[in-house]
Amino acid sequence: MLEFAYGLLTRCVVIVPLLMIVTAATWATLRKFGLMRLSEPFNAGDMRTWTLGYAMGDAAIFGFAFLAIASILGEGQLAVAASTGAAAFIAIGAAPLFLARLQK
């Protein structure tokens, strides 16, 4: 169990900040090109209306979910594919729907 926790924490320390940096750079680039719709009201289902803080929070949720599932499933191509799909579902599918219900 200690080895599992150590592996998860070391992966989180590396991957999650990297995901957040890439997310911030992508968000800033899309905003520079005028593709973000920040003048419109926030819509959890439309990524173009997400603020920088929300996008970075979603990237952190994706990173933690991916690393937790990948640590549980272990090494291998199938484990990475399953972890990526499940983390994307959690971060892009379930989290915005949950937050949209909280706003009502």
N, CA, C and O atoms as a GROMACS GRO file, in nm:
protein
  416
    1MET      N    1   0.082  -0.120   0.000
    1MET     CA    2   0.000   0.000   0.000
    1MET      C    3   0.087   0.126   0.000
    1MET      O    4   0.055   0.225  -0.066
    2LEU      N    5   0.196   0.122   0.074
    2LEU     CA    6   0.285   0.237   0.079
    2LEU      C    7   0.349   0.261  -0.057
    2LEU      O    8   0.368   0.376  -0.098
    3GLU      N    9   0.382   0.154  -0.127
    3GLU     CA   10   0.440   0.168  -0.261
    3GLU      C   11   0.340   0.230  -0.358
    3GLU      O   12   0.376   0.311  -0.443
    4PHE      N   13   0.212   0.192  -0.345
    4PHE     CA   14   0.107   0.249  -0.429
    4PHE      C   15   0.094   0.399  -0.404
    4PHE      O   16   0.089   0.478  -0.498
    5ALA      N   17   0.091   0.439  -0.277
    5ALA     CA   18   0.077   0.580  -0.242
    5ALA      C   19   0.199   0.660  -0.290
    5ALA      O   20   0.185   0.771  -0.340
    6TYR      N   21   0.317   0.602  -0.274
    6TYR     CA   22   0.439   0.668  -0.319
    6TYR      C   23   0.437   0.687  -0.471
    6TYR      O   24   0.471   0.795  -0.521
    7GLY      N   25   0.398   0.584  -0.544
    7GLY     CA   26   0.392   0.593  -0.690
    7GLY      C   27   0.290   0.696  -0.736
    7GLY      O   28   0.315   0.772  -0.829
    8LEU      N   29   0.174   0.698  -0.670
    8LEU     CA   30   0.070   0.794  -0.706
    8LEU      C   31   0.116   0.937  -0.679
    8LEU      O   32   0.097   1.025  -0.763
    9LEU      N   33   0.174   0.961  -0.565
    9LEU     CA   34   0.219   1.096  -0.531
    9LEU      C   35   0.332   1.145  -0.621
    9LEU      O   36   0.333   1.262  -0.660
   10THR      N   37   0.426   1.059  -0.653
   10THR     CA   38   0.535   1.103  -0.740
   10THR      C   39   0.484   1.132  -0.881
   10THR      O   40   0.532   1.226  -0.945
   11ARG      N   41   0.389   1.055  -0.928
   11ARG     CA   42   0.331   1.084  -1.060
   11ARG      C   43   0.250   1.214  -1.057
   11ARG      O   44   0.256   1.292  -1.151
   12CYS      N   45   0.175   1.237  -0.950
   12CYS     CA   46   0.095   1.359  -0.938
   12CYS      C   47   0.182   1.484  -0.934
   12CYS      O   48   0.146   1.587  -0.990
   13VAL      N   49   0.296   1.474  -0.867
   13VAL     CA   50   0.385   1.590  -0.855
   13VAL      C   51   0.440   1.630  -0.992
   13VAL      O   52   0.467   1.748  -1.015
   14VAL      N   53   0.456   1.535  -1.081
   14VAL     CA   54   0.512   1.565  -1.213
   14VAL      C   55   0.402   1.597  -1.315
   14VAL      O   56   0.411   1.698  -1.384
   15ILE      N   57   0.301   1.514  -1.323
   15ILE     CA   58   0.203   1.524  -1.432
   15ILE      C   59   0.103   1.638  -1.412
   15ILE      O   60   0.077   1.713  -1.507
   16VAL      N   61   0.048   1.653  -1.294
   16VAL     CA   62  -0.058   1.753  -1.274
   16VAL      C   63  -0.009   1.895  -1.300
   16VAL      O   64  -0.078   1.969  -1.371
   17PRO      N   65   0.106   1.940  -1.247
   17PRO     CA   66   0.151   2.074  -1.283
   17PRO      C   67   0.179   2.091  -1.433
   17PRO      O   68   0.154   2.198  -1.489
   18LEU      N   69   0.228   1.987  -1.496
   18LEU     CA   70   0.252   1.994  -1.640
   18LEU      C   71   0.120   2.011  -1.716
   18LEU      O   72   0.112   2.092  -1.808
   19LEU      N   73   0.018   1.936  -1.677
   19LEU     CA   74  -0.114   1.950  -1.740
   19LEU      C   75  -0.170   2.090  -1.720
   19LEU      O   76  -0.231   2.147  -1.810
   20MET      N   77  -0.150   2.146  -1.603
   20MET     CA   78  -0.202   2.279  -1.575
   20MET      C   79  -0.128   2.386  -1.654
   20MET      O   80  -0.189   2.484  -1.698
   21ILE      N   81   0.003   2.370  -1.672
   21ILE     CA   82   0.080   2.465  -1.753
   21ILE      C   83   0.036   2.460  -1.899
   21ILE      O   84   0.017   2.563  -1.962
   22VAL      N   85   0.019   2.339  -1.951
   22VAL     CA   86  -0.026   2.324  -2.090
   22VAL      C   87  -0.167   2.381  -2.107
   22VAL      O   88  -0.197   2.445  -2.208
   23THR      N   89  -0.253   2.359  -2.009
   23THR     CA   90  -0.389   2.412  -2.014
   23THR      C   91  -0.388   2.564  -2.015
   23THR      O   92  -0.460   2.626  -2.093
   24ALA      N   93  -0.308   2.625  -1.929
   24ALA     CA   94  -0.300   2.771  -1.924
   24ALA      C   95  -0.246   2.828  -2.055
   24ALA      O   96  -0.297   2.929  -2.104
   25ALA      N   97  -0.145   2.765  -2.110
   25ALA     CA   98  -0.090   2.812  -2.238
   25ALA      C   99  -0.190   2.796  -2.351
   25ALA      O  100  -0.203   2.885  -2.436
   26THR      N  101  -0.262   2.686  -2.353
   26THR     CA  102  -0.363   2.664  -2.457
   26THR      C  103  -0.477   2.764  -2.443
   26THR      O  104  -0.523   2.820  -2.543
   27TRP      N  105  -0.522   2.786  -2.321
   27TRP     CA  106  -0.630   2.882  -2.297
   27TRP      C  107  -0.588   3.022  -2.341
   27TRP      O  108  -0.665   3.092  -2.406
   28ALA      N  109  -0.466   3.062  -2.305
   28ALA     CA  110  -0.417   3.196  -2.342
   28ALA      C  111  -0.404   3.210  -2.494
   28ALA      O  112  -0.435   3.315  -2.550
   29THR      N  113  -0.359   3.104  -2.560
   29THR     CA  114  -0.346   3.107  -2.706
   29THR      C  115  -0.482   3.118  -2.773
   29THR      O  116  -0.500   3.196  -2.866
   30LEU      N  117  -0.577   3.039  -2.726
   30LEU     CA  118  -0.712   3.045  -2.783
   30LEU      C  119  -0.777   3.181  -2.758
   30LEU      O  120  -0.849   3.232  -2.843
   31ARG      N  121  -0.751   3.239  -2.642
   31ARG     CA  122  -0.804   3.372  -2.613
   31ARG      C  123  -0.741   3.478  -2.703
   31ARG      O  124  -0.808   3.569  -2.749
   32LYS      N  125  -0.611   3.464  -2.727
   32LYS     CA  126  -0.540   3.559  -2.814
   32LYS      C  127  -0.598   3.559  -2.955
   32LYS      O  128  -0.608   3.663  -3.019
   33PHE      N  129  -0.636   3.441  -3.003
   33PHE     CA  130  -0.693   3.430  -3.137
   33PHE      C  131  -0.842   3.458  -3.141
   33PHE      O  132  -0.904   3.448  -3.247
   34GLY      N  133  -0.901   3.492  -3.027
   34GLY     CA  134  -1.041   3.529  -3.023
   34GLY      C  135  -1.138   3.413  -3.028
   34GLY      O  136  -1.255   3.432  -3.063
   35LEU      N  137  -1.094   3.295  -2.994
   35LEU     CA  138  -1.182   3.179  -3.000
   35LEU      C  139  -1.259   3.155  -2.870
   35LEU      O  140  -1.352   3.074  -2.867
   36MET      N  141  -1.220   3.224  -2.763
   36MET     CA  142  -1.291   3.208  -2.636
   36MET      C  143  -1.411   3.302  -2.634
   36MET      O  144  -1.405   3.413  -2.688
   37ARG      N  145  -1.519   3.258  -2.573
   37ARG     CA  146  -1.642   3.339  -2.564
   37ARG      C  147  -1.662   3.382  -2.419
   37ARG      O  148  -1.761   3.345  -2.356
   38LEU      N  149  -1.570   3.460  -2.368
   38LEU     CA  150  -1.575   3.500  -2.229
   38LEU      C  151  -1.681   3.606  -2.203
   38LEU      O  152  -1.716   3.629  -2.087
   39SER      N  153  -1.732   3.671  -2.307
   39SER     CA  154  -1.837   3.771  -2.289
   39SER      C  155  -1.973   3.704  -2.266
   39SER      O  156  -2.065   3.766  -2.213
   40GLU      N  157  -1.986   3.578  -2.306
   40GLU     CA  158  -2.111   3.505  -2.286
   40GLU      C  159  -2.113   3.448  -2.144
   40GLU      O  160  -2.009   3.432  -2.082
   41PRO      N  161  -2.233   3.418  -2.093
   41PRO     CA  162  -2.239   3.359  -1.959
   41PRO      C  163  -2.174   3.221  -1.956
   41PRO      O  164  -2.169   3.150  -2.056
   42PHE      N  165  -2.123   3.186  -1.838
   42PHE     CA  166  -2.055   3.058  -1.820
   42PHE      C  167  -2.150   2.943  -1.851
   42PHE      O  168  -2.264   2.940  -1.804
   43ASN      N  169  -2.101   2.849  -1.933
   43ASN     CA  170  -2.175   2.727  -1.964
   43ASN      C  171  -2.078   2.611  -1.947
   43ASN      O  172  -1.977   2.602  -2.017
   44ALA      N  173  -2.108   2.523  -1.853
   44ALA     CA  174  -2.016   2.412  -1.823
   44ALA      C  175  -2.000   2.319  -1.943
   44ALA      O  176  -1.898   2.251  -1.953
   45GLY      N  177  -2.097   2.314  -2.032
   45GLY     CA  178  -2.090   2.227  -2.148
   45GLY      C  179  -2.016   2.288  -2.266
   45GLY      O  180  -1.987   2.217  -2.363
   46ASP      N  181  -1.985   2.416  -2.262
   46ASP     CA  182  -1.916   2.484  -2.371
   46ASP      C  183  -1.780   2.531  -2.322
   46ASP      O  184  -1.771   2.628  -2.246
   47MET      N  185  -1.673   2.464  -2.366
   47MET     CA  186  -1.539   2.497  -2.317
   47MET      C  187  -1.496   2.638  -2.354
   47MET      O  188  -1.406   2.694  -2.290
   48ARG      N  189  -1.558   2.697  -2.454
   48ARG     CA  190  -1.518   2.832  -2.496
   48ARG      C  191  -1.562   2.939  -2.396
   48ARG      O  192  -1.512   3.051  -2.402
   49THR      N  193  -1.653   2.907  -2.304
   49THR     CA  194  -1.697   3.003  -2.203
   49THR      C  195  -1.628   2.982  -2.069
   49THR      O  196  -1.655   3.055  -1.973
   50TRP      N  197  -1.539   2.884  -2.061
   50TRP     CA  198  -1.471   2.855  -1.935
   50TRP      C  199  -1.368   2.963  -1.902
   50TRP      O  200  -1.296   3.010  -1.990
   51THR      N  201  -1.363   3.001  -1.777
   51THR     CA  202  -1.259   3.093  -1.731
   51THR      C  203  -1.129   3.014  -1.718
   51THR      O  204  -1.128   2.891  -1.722
   52LEU      N  205  -1.020   3.086  -1.701
   52LEU     CA  206  -0.890   3.020  -1.686
   52LEU      C  207  -0.887   2.933  -1.560
   52LEU      O  208  -0.834   2.822  -1.562
   53GLY      N  209  -0.943   2.984  -1.453
   53GLY     CA  210  -0.945   2.906  -1.328
   53GLY      C  211  -1.024   2.778  -1.340
   53GLY      O  212  -0.984   2.674  -1.288
   54TYR      N  213  -1.138   2.785  -1.409
   54TYR     CA  214  -1.219   2.665  -1.428
   54TYR      C  215  -1.147   2.564  -1.517
   54TYR      O  216  -1.149   2.444  -1.489
   55ALA      N  217  -1.084   2.612  -1.622
   55ALA     CA  218  -1.010   2.522  -1.712
   55ALA      C  219  -0.894   2.455  -1.640
   55ALA      O  220  -0.868   2.336  -1.661
   56MET      N  221  -0.824   2.530  -1.556
   56MET     CA  222  -0.713   2.471  -1.483
   56MET      C  223  -0.762   2.372  -1.377
   56MET      O  224  -0.699   2.270  -1.352
   57GLY      N  225  -0.875   2.402  -1.315
   57GLY     CA  226  -0.934   2.308  -1.221
   57GLY      C  227  -0.977   2.180  -1.289
   57GLY      O  228  -0.959   2.071  -1.235
   58ASP      N  229  -1.032   2.192  -1.409
   58ASP     CA  230  -1.072   2.074  -1.485
   58ASP      C  231  -0.949   1.992  -1.526
   58ASP      O  232  -0.954   1.869  -1.527
   59ALA      N  233  -0.840   2.059  -1.560
   59ALA     CA  234  -0.716   1.988  -1.593
   59ALA      C  235  -0.662   1.914  -1.472
   59ALA      O  236  -0.611   1.803  -1.483
   60ALA      N  237  -0.674   1.976  -1.355
   60ALA     CA  238  -0.630   1.909  -1.232
   60ALA      C  239  -0.716   1.787  -1.202
   60ALA      O  240  -0.664   1.683  -1.162
   61ILE      N  241  -0.848   1.799  -1.222
   61ILE     CA  242  -0.937   1.684  -1.202
   61ILE      C  243  -0.901   1.572  -1.298
   61ILE      O  244  -0.895   1.456  -1.258
   62PHE      N  245  -0.875   1.607  -1.424
   62PHE     CA  246  -0.835   1.506  -1.521
   62PHE      C  247  -0.705   1.438  -1.478
   62PHE      O  248  -0.694   1.316  -1.482
   63GLY      N  249  -0.607   1.518  -1.438
   63GLY     CA  250  -0.478   1.462  -1.399
   63GLY      C  251  -0.489   1.368  -1.280
   63GLY      O  252  -0.433   1.259  -1.283
   64PHE      N  253  -0.559   1.411  -1.176
   64PHE     CA  254  -0.574   1.326  -1.058
   64PHE      C  255  -0.652   1.199  -1.090
   64PHE      O  256  -0.616   1.090  -1.045
   65ALA      N  257  -0.761   1.212  -1.168
   65ALA     CA  258  -0.840   1.094  -1.204
   65ALA      C  259  -0.758   0.998  -1.288
   65ALA      O  260  -0.761   0.877  -1.265
   66PHE      N  261  -0.686   1.050  -1.387
   66PHE     CA  262  -0.604   0.965  -1.473
   66PHE      C  263  -0.499   0.891  -1.391
   66PHE      O  264  -0.482   0.770  -1.406
   67LEU      N  265  -0.428   0.963  -1.306
   67LEU     CA  266  -0.321   0.900  -1.230
   67LEU      C  267  -0.373   0.801  -1.127
   67LEU      O  268  -0.310   0.698  -1.104
   68ALA      N  269  -0.487   0.829  -1.066
   68ALA     CA  270  -0.544   0.734  -0.970
   68ALA      C  271  -0.586   0.605  -1.040
   68ALA      O  272  -0.557   0.496  -0.992
   69ILE      N  273  -0.653   0.618  -1.153
   69ILE     CA  274  -0.699   0.499  -1.226
   69ILE      C  275  -0.580   0.423  -1.284
   69ILE      O  276  -0.577   0.300  -1.280
   70ALA      N  277  -0.482   0.496  -1.338
   70ALA     CA  278  -0.364   0.430  -1.394
   70ALA      C  279  -0.284   0.358  -1.286
   70ALA      O  280  -0.228   0.251  -1.310
   71SER      N  281  -0.277   0.416  -1.166
   71SER     CA  282  -0.205   0.351  -1.057
   71SER      C  283  -0.276   0.225  -1.011
   71SER      O  284  -0.212   0.126  -0.974
   72ILE      N  285  -0.407   0.228  -1.014
   72ILE     CA  286  -0.484   0.110  -0.972
   72ILE      C  287  -0.472  -0.002  -1.076
   72ILE      O  288  -0.453  -0.118  -1.041
   73LEU      N  289  -0.482   0.034  -1.205
   73LEU     CA  290  -0.479  -0.067  -1.311
   73LEU      C  291  -0.340  -0.120  -1.340
   73LEU      O  292  -0.325  -0.233  -1.386
   74GLY      N  293  -0.238  -0.040  -1.313
   74GLY     CA  294  -0.101  -0.086  -1.337
   74GLY      C  295  -0.048  -0.041  -1.472
   74GLY      O  296  -0.104   0.047  -1.537
   75GLU      N  297   0.062  -0.102  -1.512
   75GLU     CA  298   0.130  -0.066  -1.636
   75GLU      C  299   0.067  -0.138  -1.756
   75GLU      O  300   0.007  -0.244  -1.741
   76GLY      N  301   0.082  -0.079  -1.872
   76GLY     CA  302   0.036  -0.142  -1.995
   76GLY      C  303  -0.044  -0.047  -2.081
   76GLY      O  304  -0.098   0.053  -2.034
   77GLN      N  305  -0.051  -0.081  -2.209
   77GLN     CA  306  -0.121   0.004  -2.305
   77GLN      C  307  -0.271   0.007  -2.280
   77GLN      O  308  -0.333   0.113  -2.290
   78LEU      N  309  -0.328  -0.106  -2.249
   78LEU     CA  310  -0.472  -0.111  -2.223
   78LEU      C  311  -0.508  -0.032  -2.097
   78LEU      O  312  -0.611   0.034  -2.093
   79ALA      N  313  -0.424  -0.040  -1.996
   79ALA     CA  314  -0.448   0.036  -1.872
   79ALA      C  315  -0.443   0.186  -1.898
   79ALA      O  316  -0.524   0.261  -1.843
   80VAL      N  317  -0.349   0.230  -1.979
   80VAL     CA  318  -0.338   0.373  -2.011
   80VAL      C  319  -0.460   0.418  -2.092
   80VAL      O  320  -0.514   0.526  -2.067
   81ALA      N  321  -0.503   0.338  -2.188
   81ALA     CA  322  -0.620   0.373  -2.267
   81ALA      C  323  -0.746   0.381  -2.181
   81ALA      O  324  -0.825   0.474  -2.193
   82ALA      N  325  -0.763   0.284  -2.093
   82ALA     CA  326  -0.880   0.284  -2.005
   82ALA      C  327  -0.873   0.401  -1.908
   82ALA      O  328  -0.975   0.464  -1.880
   83SER      N  329  -0.756   0.431  -1.856
   83SER     CA  330  -0.739   0.542  -1.762
   83SER      C  331  -0.768   0.676  -1.830
   83SER      O  332  -0.833   0.762  -1.772
   84THR      N  333  -0.720   0.691  -1.951
   84THR     CA  334  -0.743   0.815  -2.025
   84THR      C  335  -0.891   0.835  -2.054
   84THR      O  336  -0.944   0.944  -2.034
   85GLY      N  337  -0.958   0.731  -2.100
   85GLY     CA  338  -1.100   0.741  -2.129
   85GLY      C  339  -1.183   0.770  -2.005
   85GLY      O  340  -1.273   0.854  -2.009
   86ALA      N  341  -1.154   0.700  -1.897
   86ALA     CA  342  -1.229   0.722  -1.774
   86ALA      C  343  -1.203   0.861  -1.717
   86ALA      O  344  -1.296   0.927  -1.670
   87ALA      N  345  -1.079   0.906  -1.721
   87ALA     CA  346  -1.047   1.039  -1.669
   87ALA      C  347  -1.111   1.148  -1.755
   87ALA      O  348  -1.158   1.249  -1.702
   88ALA      N  349  -1.114   1.129  -1.886
   88ALA     CA  350  -1.180   1.226  -1.974
   88ALA      C  351  -1.329   1.231  -1.946
   88ALA      O  352  -1.389   1.338  -1.945
   89PHE      N  353  -1.389   1.115  -1.923
   89PHE     CA  354  -1.531   1.112  -1.889
   89PHE      C  355  -1.557   1.186  -1.759
   89PHE      O  356  -1.653   1.262  -1.748
   90ILE      N  357  -1.472   1.165  -1.660
   90ILE     CA  358  -1.490   1.231  -1.531
   90ILE      C  359  -1.469   1.382  -1.544
   90ILE      O  360  -1.553   1.460  -1.498
   91ALA      N  361  -1.359   1.423  -1.605
   91ALA     CA  362  -1.324   1.565  -1.611
   91ALA      C  363  -1.409   1.645  -1.709
   91ALA      O  364  -1.450   1.757  -1.679
   92ILE      N  365  -1.434   1.589  -1.827
   92ILE     CA  366  -1.504   1.665  -1.930
   92ILE      C  367  -1.654   1.634  -1.932
   92ILE      O  368  -1.734   1.718  -1.974
   93GLY      N  369  -1.691   1.516  -1.887
   93GLY     CA  370  -1.832   1.479  -1.889
   93GLY      C  371  -1.903   1.498  -1.758
   93GLY      O  372  -2.001   1.572  -1.751
   94ALA      N  373  -1.855   1.435  -1.653
   94ALA     CA  374  -1.927   1.434  -1.526
   94ALA      C  375  -1.906   1.560  -1.443
   94ALA      O  376  -2.001   1.612  -1.385
   95ALA      N  377  -1.784   1.610  -1.436
   95ALA     CA  378  -1.756   1.727  -1.352
   95ALA      C  379  -1.834   1.851  -1.396
   95ALA      O  380  -1.893   1.917  -1.311
   96PRO      N  381  -1.837   1.886  -1.526
   96PRO     CA  382  -1.917   2.003  -1.566
   96PRO      C  383  -2.067   1.986  -1.538
   96PRO      O  384  -2.134   2.082  -1.501
   97LEU      N  385  -2.119   1.866  -1.556
   97LEU     CA  386  -2.260   1.844  -1.526
   97LEU      C  387  -2.287   1.860  -1.377
   97LEU      O  388  -2.388   1.917  -1.337
   98PHE      N  389  -2.197   1.808  -1.296
   98PHE     CA  390  -2.211   1.821  -1.152
   98PHE      C  391  -2.205   1.969  -1.111
   98PHE      O  392  -2.286   2.014  -1.029
   99LEU      N  393  -2.110   2.043  -1.166
   99LEU     CA  394  -2.098   2.185  -1.131
   99LEU      C  395  -2.215   2.268  -1.183
   99LEU      O  396  -2.255   2.366  -1.120
  100ALA      N  397  -2.269   2.229  -1.298
  100ALA     CA  398  -2.386   2.300  -1.352
  100ALA      C  399  -2.507   2.281  -1.259
  100ALA      O  400  -2.586   2.374  -1.241
  101ARG      N  401  -2.521   2.163  -1.201
  101ARG     CA  402  -2.632   2.141  -1.107
  101ARG      C  403  -2.611   2.219  -0.979
  101ARG      O  404  -2.708   2.264  -0.918
  102LEU      N  405  -2.485   2.237  -0.938
  102LEU     CA  406  -2.458   2.314  -0.818
  102LEU      C  407  -2.490   2.462  -0.836
  102LEU      O  408  -2.526   2.530  -0.740
  103GLN      N  409  -2.477   2.513  -0.959
  103GLN     CA  410  -2.502   2.654  -0.985
  103GLN      C  411  -2.649   2.689  -0.986
  103GLN      O  412  -2.685   2.805  -0.967
  104LYS      N  413  -2.735   2.591  -1.008
  104LYS     CA  414  -2.880   2.619  -1.016
  104LYS      C  415  -2.942   2.638  -0.881
  104LYS      O  416  -3.062   2.662  -0.870
   0.00000   0.00000   0.00000
